[in-house]
Amino acid sequence: MTSITKSKNKNHRQKAWIERKRSEGRTKREARFTRKREESQNPKLRLKRLAKNKPITIEDKRIWPEKEEVSEETEGGKGTEEKEAAPNSYDQQENVSDDDDADSWLENSDEESNSDMETSQKPIRTPDAKLNPATSSKLAALLPEIPINSEPCILITTSRHSTLHKKAEALTELFPNSTYIPRSGNRFSHDFSVHKIAHFASNRGYTALLILMEDQKKPSGLTVITLPSGPALHFSIKTWIDGKIIPGHGRPTDHIPELILNNFSTTLGQFVATVFQGLFPTQPEVVGRQVVTIHNQRDYMFLRRHRYMFGDKRPTERSITGVDGRPIAGVEDLKVRLQEIGPRLTLRLRRVEKGIQRSSEGQIWEWKPKLEKKRTVFQL
């Protein structure tokens, strides 16, 4: 074979390159057909080859941090104690509210709380999480007490002077037992603060408050506040796709969906998953065949809503297989199909506040650019 680099003639170099590529392709083709003949005679060789040829992803290289970074507000230092000891005049002013202002924004309802429900859900546990015990205890102390038999009641509103009314109404279809009330002010034309809204909602039996943020007439963030006193989770919305844009989308029904929380491994991830659990009733209506999935991958949370359907398998379709890729016995003639309902949301956690908003109570966690120095270290 003529050397490609030593030849000074361009045509000779081209011919040598073509000849080299043909010989390499011929060798690969012969090896492929030889392997195919051997695997047809011995199927174990194919299983062994597939088990060995698994690609190594970033998730496989994941490094579990032995110690998590916590903000200075949660370190228990001297400055934090002084801040916590100081009275919060702003909160005291917010607690003293006028009944007329409350009635102008929220409808009057029964203010009695359900005190007979004292049982709480256990947070999601996974054996792979290896985190700092101090951080785990601080996050566990913030876990809200979610009664198992209670149905959550969610209040949805927007930021000031928002135009995202249709998208906020779409959230009422996503979260059961939720009500959307546009952000407004009182009779003196003063906009209600988040503290006042949370106080009003807590007195009227709401268990959570969702605030949809807006930037340039597009949804930019979502704040989830557990009533009555927090914690508050602030998410940034990376993508929002309405259900009507999705090809072949389905129409939602009033059935309570099933909830799937996937890949929340660390203590912070378990804390976020527990807060999401509090937004959905614990007893789904399986008749509706609706599922809400919140999948965490590389600290991005993908929220999807589907409807699953059962039908007969066509002759050209494959059978239902398990995780190992083998067909499952007993369901060879069945086929499961998914129909996406929407909307599609991509969220990312930015802050975890102890209270309702930035206040003297401080924050337990905040995203910082230095947390992404290593691509194999994830926070959730």
BANUMAR-785048 format. One record per residue (C-alpha): residue number from 1; x, y, z. Coordinates in Angstrom, 1 decimal. Layout:
BEGIN
<site NUM; <X; Y; Z>>
...
! end
This chain:
BEGIN
<site 1; <0.0; 0.0; 0.0>>
<site 2; <1.4; 3.4; -1.0>>
<site 3; <2.1; 5.8; 1.9>>
<site 4; <-0.5; 8.6; 2.2>>
<site 5; <1.9; 11.2; 3.6>>
<site 6; <5.1; 10.5; 1.7>>
<site 7; <3.7; 10.6; -1.8>>
<site 8; <4.1; 14.0; -3.4>>
<site 9; <1.5; 13.3; -6.0>>
<site 10; <-2.0; 14.3; -5.0>>
<site 11; <-3.7; 11.6; -7.2>>
<site 12; <-1.6; 8.9; -5.6>>
<site 13; <-2.5; 10.2; -2.1>>
<site 14; <-6.2; 10.1; -3.0>>
<site 15; <-5.9; 6.5; -4.4>>
<site 16; <-4.0; 5.4; -1.3>>
<site 17; <-6.6; 6.9; 1.0>>
<site 18; <-9.4; 5.2; -0.8>>
<site 19; <-7.6; 1.9; -0.8>>
<site 20; <-7.0; 2.2; 2.9>>
<site 21; <-10.6; 2.9; 3.7>>
<site 22; <-11.8; 0.0; 1.6>>
<site 23; <-9.5; -2.4; 3.3>>
<site 24; <-10.6; -1.2; 6.8>>
<site 25; <-14.2; -1.6; 5.8>>
<site 26; <-13.6; -5.0; 4.4>>
<site 27; <-11.9; -6.2; 7.6>>
<site 28; <-14.7; -4.8; 9.8>>
<site 29; <-17.3; -6.4; 7.6>>
<site 30; <-15.7; -9.8; 7.7>>
<site 31; <-15.3; -9.6; 11.5>>
<site 32; <-19.0; -8.6; 11.8>>
<site 33; <-20.3; -11.5; 9.8>>
<site 34; <-17.9; -13.9; 11.6>>
<site 35; <-19.2; -12.7; 15.0>>
<site 36; <-22.8; -13.0; 13.7>>
<site 37; <-22.3; -16.7; 12.7>>
<site 38; <-20.7; -17.5; 16.0>>
<site 39; <-23.4; -15.8; 18.0>>
<site 40; <-26.1; -17.6; 16.1>>
<site 41; <-24.6; -20.9; 17.1>>
<site 42; <-24.0; -19.9; 20.7>>
<site 43; <-26.4; -17.2; 22.0>>
<site 44; <-24.4; -16.8; 25.2>>
<site 45; <-21.7; -15.1; 23.3>>
<site 46; <-24.1; -12.3; 22.3>>
<site 47; <-25.3; -11.8; 25.8>>
<site 48; <-21.7; -11.6; 27.1>>
<site 49; <-20.8; -9.1; 24.4>>
<site 50; <-23.8; -6.8; 25.2>>
<site 51; <-23.1; -7.0; 28.9>>
<site 52; <-19.5; -5.8; 28.2>>
<site 53; <-20.3; -3.1; 25.7>>
<site 54; <-22.2; -0.8; 28.0>>
<site 55; <-21.3; 2.8; 27.5>>
<site 56; <-20.0; 4.7; 30.5>>
<site 57; <-22.1; 7.8; 31.1>>
<site 58; <-21.6; 10.8; 33.5>>
<site 59; <-24.2; 9.1; 35.8>>
<site 60; <-21.9; 6.1; 36.0>>
<site 61; <-19.0; 8.3; 36.9>>
<site 62; <-21.0; 10.1; 39.6>>
<site 63; <-19.1; 11.1; 42.7>>
<site 64; <-21.0; 11.1; 45.9>>
<site 65; <-19.9; 14.1; 48.1>>
<site 66; <-18.9; 13.2; 51.6>>
<site 67; <-19.6; 16.7; 52.8>>
<site 68; <-22.1; 19.2; 51.4>>
<site 69; <-21.6; 22.9; 51.4>>
<site 70; <-24.1; 24.8; 53.5>>
<site 71; <-24.7; 28.5; 53.4>>
<site 72; <-23.4; 30.6; 56.3>>
<site 73; <-27.0; 31.3; 57.5>>
<site 74; <-27.3; 27.6; 58.5>>
<site 75; <-23.9; 27.1; 60.1>>
<site 76; <-25.1; 28.3; 63.5>>
<site 77; <-22.6; 31.0; 63.9>>
<site 78; <-22.7; 34.1; 66.1>>
<site 79; <-24.1; 36.3; 63.4>>
<site 80; <-26.9; 33.9; 62.7>>
<site 81; <-27.9; 33.7; 66.3>>
<site 82; <-28.1; 37.5; 66.5>>
<site 83; <-30.2; 37.6; 63.4>>
<site 84; <-32.6; 35.0; 64.7>>
<site 85; <-32.8; 36.7; 68.1>>
<site 86; <-33.7; 40.1; 66.5>>
<site 87; <-37.5; 40.6; 66.1>>
<site 88; <-38.7; 40.6; 62.5>>
<site 89; <-40.7; 43.8; 62.4>>
<site 90; <-41.7; 43.1; 58.8>>
<site 91; <-43.3; 39.8; 59.7>>
<site 92; <-45.1; 41.4; 62.6>>
<site 93; <-46.5; 44.1; 60.3>>
<site 94; <-47.6; 41.4; 57.9>>
<site 95; <-49.4; 39.4; 60.5>>
<site 96; <-51.5; 42.3; 61.5>>
<site 97; <-53.9; 42.2; 58.6>>
<site 98; <-57.3; 43.8; 57.9>>
<site 99; <-60.2; 41.5; 57.3>>
<site 100; <-61.5; 43.7; 54.6>>
<site 101; <-58.2; 43.4; 52.7>>
<site 102; <-58.4; 39.6; 53.0>>
<site 103; <-61.9; 39.4; 51.7>>
<site 104; <-61.0; 41.6; 48.7>>
<site 105; <-58.4; 39.0; 47.6>>
<site 106; <-59.7; 35.7; 48.8>>
<site 107; <-63.2; 34.4; 49.4>>
<site 108; <-64.3; 33.8; 53.0>>
<site 109; <-64.1; 30.2; 54.0>>
<site 110; <-63.8; 28.1; 57.1>>
<site 111; <-60.6; 28.9; 58.9>>
<site 112; <-60.7; 25.8; 61.1>>
<site 113; <-57.7; 23.6; 60.6>>
<site 114; <-57.8; 19.8; 60.5>>
<site 115; <-56.0; 18.8; 63.8>>
<site 116; <-57.1; 15.2; 63.8>>
<site 117; <-54.5; 14.2; 61.1>>
<site 118; <-51.2; 13.8; 62.8>>
<site 119; <-49.6; 11.1; 60.9>>
<site 120; <-46.9; 12.1; 58.4>>
<site 121; <-45.3; 10.6; 55.3>>
<site 122; <-41.8; 9.2; 55.5>>
<site 123; <-39.4; 10.9; 53.1>>
<site 124; <-38.0; 8.9; 50.2>>
<site 125; <-34.9; 6.9; 51.2>>
<site 126; <-32.3; 5.4; 48.9>>
<site 127; <-29.2; 3.4; 50.0>>
<site 128; <-26.9; 5.1; 47.6>>
<site 129; <-26.9; 8.6; 49.2>>
<site 130; <-23.7; 9.3; 51.2>>
<site 131; <-24.0; 12.8; 52.6>>
<site 132; <-23.0; 14.8; 55.6>>
<site 133; <-25.1; 13.9; 58.6>>
<site 134; <-25.2; 17.5; 59.8>>
<site 135; <-26.7; 18.6; 56.5>>
<site 136; <-29.1; 15.7; 56.5>>
<site 137; <-30.4; 16.6; 60.0>>
<site 138; <-30.9; 20.2; 59.0>>
<site 139; <-32.9; 19.2; 55.9>>
<site 140; <-34.9; 16.6; 57.8>>
<site 141; <-35.8; 19.3; 60.4>>
<site 142; <-37.4; 21.3; 57.6>>
<site 143; <-39.5; 18.5; 56.2>>
<site 144; <-43.1; 19.5; 56.4>>
<site 145; <-45.5; 17.3; 58.3>>
<site 146; <-47.7; 16.0; 55.5>>
<site 147; <-50.8; 14.1; 56.7>>
<site 148; <-51.2; 10.8; 54.9>>
<site 149; <-55.0; 11.0; 54.7>>
<site 150; <-55.3; 14.7; 54.0>>
<site 151; <-55.9; 16.1; 50.5>>
<site 152; <-53.7; 19.1; 49.8>>
<site 153; <-55.3; 22.4; 48.9>>
<site 154; <-53.1; 24.6; 46.7>>
<site 155; <-53.4; 28.2; 45.9>>
<site 156; <-51.8; 29.3; 42.6>>
<site 157; <-51.0; 32.9; 41.8>>
<site 158; <-48.5; 34.9; 39.8>>
<site 159; <-46.0; 37.7; 40.2>>
<site 160; <-47.1; 41.3; 40.1>>
<site 161; <-48.7; 42.6; 36.9>>
<site 162; <-48.4; 39.2; 35.3>>
<site 163; <-49.8; 38.2; 31.9>>
<site 164; <-49.5; 34.5; 32.3>>
<site 165; <-53.1; 33.8; 33.3>>
<site 166; <-53.6; 30.9; 30.9>>
<site 167; <-50.4; 29.2; 32.0>>
<site 168; <-51.4; 29.6; 35.6>>
<site 169; <-54.8; 28.1; 34.9>>
<site 170; <-52.9; 25.2; 33.2>>
<site 171; <-51.2; 24.5; 36.6>>
<site 172; <-54.7; 24.1; 38.2>>
<site 173; <-55.2; 21.1; 35.8>>
<site 174; <-51.8; 19.7; 36.7>>
<site 175; <-52.1; 19.9; 40.5>>
<site 176; <-55.4; 18.5; 42.0>>
<site 177; <-57.4; 20.6; 44.4>>
<site 178; <-55.8; 23.8; 43.3>>
<site 179; <-57.3; 27.2; 42.7>>
<site 180; <-55.9; 30.1; 40.7>>
<site 181; <-56.5; 33.7; 41.9>>
<site 182; <-54.9; 36.5; 40.0>>
<site 183; <-52.5; 38.8; 41.9>>
<site 184; <-54.2; 42.0; 42.9>>
<site 185; <-54.2; 44.7; 45.5>>
<site 186; <-56.4; 46.0; 48.2>>
<site 187; <-58.7; 49.0; 48.2>>
<site 188; <-55.8; 51.3; 48.6>>
<site 189; <-54.1; 50.0; 45.4>>
<site 190; <-51.3; 48.4; 47.3>>
<site 191; <-50.2; 45.1; 46.0>>
<site 192; <-50.3; 42.2; 48.4>>
<site 193; <-46.9; 40.8; 49.5>>
<site 194; <-46.1; 37.1; 49.5>>
<site 195; <-46.2; 37.1; 53.3>>
<site 196; <-49.7; 38.5; 53.3>>
<site 197; <-50.9; 36.1; 50.6>>
<site 198; <-49.4; 33.2; 52.5>>
<site 199; <-51.1; 34.4; 55.7>>
<site 200; <-54.5; 34.7; 54.0>>
<site 201; <-54.2; 31.3; 52.3>>
<site 202; <-53.1; 29.5; 55.5>>
<site 203; <-56.1; 30.9; 57.4>>
<site 204; <-58.4; 29.5; 54.7>>
<site 205; <-57.2; 26.0; 54.7>>
<site 206; <-54.6; 26.0; 51.9>>
<site 207; <-51.6; 23.8; 52.5>>
<site 208; <-49.3; 25.1; 49.7>>
<site 209; <-48.8; 28.3; 47.7>>
<site 210; <-47.4; 28.3; 44.2>>
<site 211; <-46.2; 31.5; 42.6>>
<site 212; <-45.5; 31.6; 38.8>>
<site 213; <-42.8; 34.1; 37.9>>
<site 214; <-42.7; 36.0; 34.6>>
<site 215; <-39.9; 37.5; 32.5>>
<site 216; <-40.7; 39.1; 29.1>>
<site 217; <-44.1; 37.5; 29.1>>
<site 218; <-42.7; 34.0; 29.5>>
<site 219; <-42.6; 31.8; 32.6>>
<site 220; <-39.2; 32.1; 34.2>>
<site 221; <-39.6; 30.7; 37.7>>
<site 222; <-41.8; 28.8; 40.1>>
<site 223; <-41.9; 29.2; 43.9>>
<site 224; <-43.4; 26.4; 46.0>>
<site 225; <-44.2; 27.5; 49.6>>
<site 226; <-45.4; 25.0; 52.2>>
<site 227; <-47.9; 26.7; 54.4>>
<site 228; <-48.1; 28.1; 57.0>>
<site 229; <-44.5; 29.0; 57.7>>
<site 230; <-42.4; 27.4; 54.9>>
<site 231; <-40.1; 26.1; 53.7>>
<site 232; <-40.0; 27.7; 50.3>>
<site 233; <-38.4; 26.2; 47.2>>
<site 234; <-37.5; 28.4; 44.3>>
<site 235; <-37.2; 26.8; 40.8>>
<site 236; <-36.2; 28.3; 37.5>>
<site 237; <-38.2; 27.2; 34.5>>
<site 238; <-35.9; 26.3; 31.6>>
<site 239; <-38.6; 25.2; 29.2>>
<site 240; <-42.4; 25.3; 29.1>>
<site 241; <-44.4; 23.6; 26.3>>
<site 242; <-48.2; 23.8; 26.4>>
<site 243; <-50.1; 20.6; 25.9>>
<site 244; <-51.9; 21.9; 22.9>>
<site 245; <-48.6; 22.2; 21.0>>
<site 246; <-47.6; 18.5; 21.6>>
<site 247; <-48.4; 16.3; 18.6>>
<site 248; <-51.1; 13.7; 19.5>>
<site 249; <-51.8; 15.2; 22.9>>
<site 250; <-54.7; 14.1; 25.0>>
<site 251; <-57.2; 16.0; 27.0>>
<site 252; <-56.9; 16.0; 30.8>>
<site 253; <-59.6; 14.7; 33.1>>
<site 254; <-60.5; 15.5; 36.7>>
<site 255; <-59.1; 12.2; 38.0>>
<site 256; <-56.3; 12.4; 40.6>>
<site 257; <-53.1; 11.3; 38.9>>
<site 258; <-50.5; 8.9; 40.1>>
<site 259; <-47.1; 10.4; 41.0>>
<site 260; <-43.7; 9.1; 40.0>>
<site 261; <-40.6; 10.6; 41.5>>
<site 262; <-37.5; 9.3; 39.9>>
<site 263; <-33.7; 9.6; 40.7>>
<site 264; <-33.9; 11.9; 43.8>>
<site 265; <-30.9; 10.3; 45.6>>
<site 266; <-29.2; 12.8; 47.9>>
<site 267; <-30.7; 14.3; 51.1>>
<site 268; <-31.5; 17.5; 49.3>>
<site 269; <-33.2; 15.5; 46.5>>
<site 270; <-35.2; 13.5; 49.1>>
<site 271; <-36.3; 16.8; 50.6>>
<site 272; <-37.4; 18.2; 47.3>>
<site 273; <-39.3; 15.0; 46.4>>
<site 274; <-41.1; 15.1; 49.8>>
<site 275; <-42.3; 18.6; 49.1>>
<site 276; <-43.6; 17.5; 45.7>>
<site 277; <-45.4; 14.6; 47.4>>
<site 278; <-47.3; 17.2; 49.5>>
<site 279; <-48.7; 18.7; 46.3>>
<site 280; <-50.5; 15.5; 45.3>>
<site 281; <-53.1; 13.5; 47.1>>
<site 282; <-51.9; 10.2; 48.5>>
<site 283; <-54.7; 8.1; 47.0>>
<site 284; <-54.7; 8.4; 43.2>>
<site 285; <-57.7; 7.5; 41.0>>
<site 286; <-56.4; 4.7; 38.9>>
<site 287; <-59.5; 4.7; 36.7>>
<site 288; <-58.2; 7.9; 35.1>>
<site 289; <-54.9; 6.2; 34.0>>
<site 290; <-53.1; 9.5; 34.4>>
<site 291; <-49.5; 9.7; 35.6>>
<site 292; <-47.4; 12.7; 36.6>>
<site 293; <-43.7; 12.0; 36.4>>
<site 294; <-40.9; 14.2; 37.9>>
<site 295; <-37.6; 12.8; 36.7>>
<site 296; <-34.4; 14.2; 38.0>>
<site 297; <-31.3; 13.9; 35.8>>
<site 298; <-28.2; 15.9; 36.3>>
<site 299; <-30.0; 18.3; 38.7>>
<site 300; <-32.7; 19.1; 36.0>>
<site 301; <-36.2; 18.1; 36.9>>
<site 302; <-38.4; 17.1; 33.9>>
<site 303; <-42.1; 17.2; 34.7>>
<site 304; <-44.4; 15.2; 32.3>>
<site 305; <-48.0; 14.1; 32.4>>
<site 306; <-49.2; 11.0; 30.4>>
<site 307; <-52.1; 8.7; 30.1>>
<site 308; <-51.4; 5.0; 29.6>>
<site 309; <-53.6; 2.8; 27.5>>
<site 310; <-53.8; -1.0; 27.2>>
<site 311; <-54.6; -2.7; 23.9>>
<site 312; <-54.0; -5.7; 21.7>>
<site 313; <-50.5; -6.1; 20.3>>
<site 314; <-50.2; -6.0; 16.5>>
<site 315; <-48.3; -8.7; 14.7>>
<site 316; <-45.6; -6.3; 13.7>>
<site 317; <-45.1; -5.0; 17.2>>
<site 318; <-42.7; -6.3; 19.9>>
<site 319; <-43.8; -7.9; 23.1>>
<site 320; <-43.5; -6.2; 26.5>>
<site 321; <-40.0; -6.7; 27.9>>
<site 322; <-38.5; -6.3; 31.3>>
<site 323; <-35.5; -4.4; 32.4>>
<site 324; <-33.2; -7.2; 31.1>>
<site 325; <-34.8; -7.0; 27.6>>
<site 326; <-36.6; -10.3; 27.8>>
<site 327; <-40.3; -10.7; 27.1>>
<site 328; <-42.5; -10.9; 30.2>>
<site 329; <-44.6; -14.1; 30.5>>
<site 330; <-48.3; -13.7; 30.5>>
<site 331; <-48.6; -10.4; 28.6>>
<site 332; <-47.3; -11.4; 25.2>>
<site 333; <-50.6; -10.3; 23.5>>
<site 334; <-50.8; -7.0; 25.2>>
<site 335; <-49.4; -3.6; 24.3>>
<site 336; <-49.1; -0.5; 26.5>>
<site 337; <-49.2; 2.9; 24.8>>
<site 338; <-48.6; 6.4; 26.3>>
<site 339; <-50.4; 9.6; 25.3>>
<site 340; <-48.8; 12.8; 26.6>>
<site 341; <-51.2; 15.4; 28.0>>
<site 342; <-48.9; 18.2; 28.9>>
<site 343; <-47.7; 20.7; 29.8>>
<site 344; <-43.9; 19.9; 29.7>>
<site 345; <-41.8; 21.6; 32.3>>
<site 346; <-38.1; 21.6; 32.9>>
<site 347; <-37.2; 22.9; 36.4>>
<site 348; <-34.0; 23.6; 38.2>>
<site 349; <-33.7; 24.2; 42.0>>
<site 350; <-32.1; 27.5; 42.9>>
<site 351; <-32.8; 28.1; 46.6>>
<site 352; <-34.3; 26.5; 49.6>>
<site 353; <-35.5; 29.0; 52.1>>
<site 354; <-36.3; 28.2; 55.8>>
<site 355; <-39.2; 30.7; 55.8>>
<site 356; <-41.6; 32.0; 53.3>>
<site 357; <-39.1; 34.4; 51.6>>
<site 358; <-35.7; 35.9; 52.2>>
<site 359; <-35.9; 36.8; 55.8>>
<site 360; <-34.0; 36.6; 59.1>>
<site 361; <-34.7; 32.8; 59.1>>
<site 362; <-32.1; 32.4; 56.4>>
<site 363; <-31.8; 29.7; 53.8>>
<site 364; <-30.6; 26.1; 53.9>>
<site 365; <-29.3; 25.8; 50.4>>
<site 366; <-28.6; 28.0; 47.4>>
<site 367; <-27.2; 27.2; 44.0>>
<site 368; <-23.8; 28.7; 43.2>>
<site 369; <-21.6; 28.4; 40.1>>
<site 370; <-18.8; 26.7; 42.0>>
<site 371; <-21.1; 23.7; 42.6>>
<site 372; <-20.7; 22.8; 38.9>>
<site 373; <-16.9; 22.7; 38.8>>
<site 374; <-17.1; 18.9; 38.5>>
<site 375; <-19.5; 17.5; 36.0>>
<site 376; <-19.8; 14.2; 37.9>>
<site 377; <-21.0; 15.8; 41.2>>
<site 378; <-24.8; 16.4; 41.4>>
<site 379; <-26.8; 18.0; 44.2>>
<site 380; <-30.1; 16.1; 43.8>>
! end
